[in-house]
Amino acid sequence: MSAQQSGADADPIEYVETADGARIACKRKRRPGATPVVFVHGLAVNADLWDIPRIEGPDYTFTSLPTVLYESGCDIWLMNLRGHGAPTMLSRPAPGQDDWCVDHFILYDLPAVATHVANVTGRKPFIIGNSMGAMTTAGFLQGARLVGRGDSERIVADAEAAKRRRQGVAGAIFVEFPAALRWPKSLYDDTGKLKWHDLLTAWRQTDTDLNYSFEMLARMGWLQAILEATGEVRLEWIRPKRDADPWWKTLPQPIADTFERMDSALARGLRKFAERFKGVRNFRPETFTHGLLAAADHMKIGVLKQMAKSVRSGAFLSGLGSPDHVYSEHYHHIELPALVIVGGEDRIANADVTREVFFENIRSADKTFHNFEGLAHGDFEYAPVACERVYPLISAWITDRDKLAGSA
């Protein structure tokens, strides 16, 4: 492990070596002796999604969840999964590795960080996973590990490994968790055939019981071929620079005005995309720009193929090994304090599916499920409404479990 600090007021970055040789970067908002909390980010973003600066809007104040927890007395660890965080906080993949999937995050990245945080702080950490980060957390806590070699290599859920990991974690919070990548209404029948009538009559619907767009994208072989040829989808180019005017502001006014209109049009387009695919309703341009766009990162083909395979199967499947490991069939191995937070408008992590597949199957004696009506995928990280409705609940939940652990 090593640490670096880029400025007098900067949060230190610690690097953690994994069992396969990757080097995971963790930004730490340090409070020695306090309750450690590890944040695990989702798809296509990095840890900066959790580190949005405080924003004073026209009729709101936004404060990020890590800041809320830090100010309440927690020791915050913001990890980047492998390959994420360039250029300032890159988590380097294993030597020679040019592709990876969610399995690598589960098998190597989170176990290394959770162990490191416990060793450094002397306390069991709480883990907060969002979307793909929640998938990573669930796979880690069910004791997933790699067995066999070569063609016989496969992932299994190991009850003993699950027990050891459970004993090293104080509790877990699953936010916007797509426990199984399916929806109550599917565009395909049990044999995999497209239901044309449903497509023609309901393709414009955006309710949470269906997501025909995701189902169709997961079956487009030509799209997968293009992605395999490129190897990844890079999104860093859309990041705005923090605390700096766009470069085009220095141009002559008529030209600058043109670029400003183009920039606004791009923001509107990204908003429409988020509304269509994720169900976003609580859009605020200030937090969207400093949150989602500021943290935009990349998507590796291995991750996308694993997600697409899971959508086609209506489950959460492994990307490594054969036969597939069905993570969503092994949630019963999870037995620790758990808080599950979903949004009633979420079009990716359907609330009913998450409750049925995950919440009702974990064996935690202490488990809580909250469905926030009106909130959708992404709202929990960068929508001001989350500051009012969600963050106080999370803070209180951690404080209560921490007190119980201290009095045990």
Secondary structure, DSSP 8 states (H G I E B T S, - for coil): -EEE-SSTT---EEEEE-TTS-EEEEEEE--TTSEEEEEE--TTB-GGGG----EE-SS-EE--HHHHHHHTTEEEEEE--TT-STTTS--B-STT-----HHHIIIIIHHHHHHHHHHHHSS--EEEEETHHHHHHHHHHTTEEEES-GGG-EEEE-HHHHHHHHHT-SEEEEES--SSS--SS-SB-TTS-B-HHHHHHHTT---TT--HHHHHHTT-HHHHHHHHHH-EEE-GGG---TTS--GGGGS-HHHHHHHHHHHHHHHHHHHHHHHHHH------HHHHIIIIITTB-EEEHHHHHHHHHHHHHTS-B-SSSSS--BGGG-GGG--S-EEEEEETT-SSS-HHHHIIIIITT---SSEEEEEETT--TTHHHH-HHHHHHTHHHHHHHHHHHHHHHHH-
